[in-house]
């Protein structure tokens, strides 16, 4: 559930996504991409 907040950071990463992966696989892809971008 989302709540109303004056500060809400949202990150969108565009590109193809393999929807055959389970939620854990998709989370790993997102975490890896966010770590790569932070460097």
C-alpha positions, -999 to +999 in steps of 0.1 A: +000+000+000+013+035-009+007+065+013+007+102+004+041+117+009+057+150-001+089+131-009+087+100-029+116+088-050+107+067-080+132+052-104+121+040-138+143+017-158+132+014-194+141-016-216+130-051-225+120-073-196+118-111-197+085-117-179+092-154-178+114-148-147+099-151-113+097-121-089+131-130-074+148-130-108+133-097-117+143-082-083+179-094-089+180-078-123+167-044-109+191-046-079+221-053-102+212-024-126+207+000-097+241-009-083+257-005-117+242+029-121+253+041-087+290+036-095 
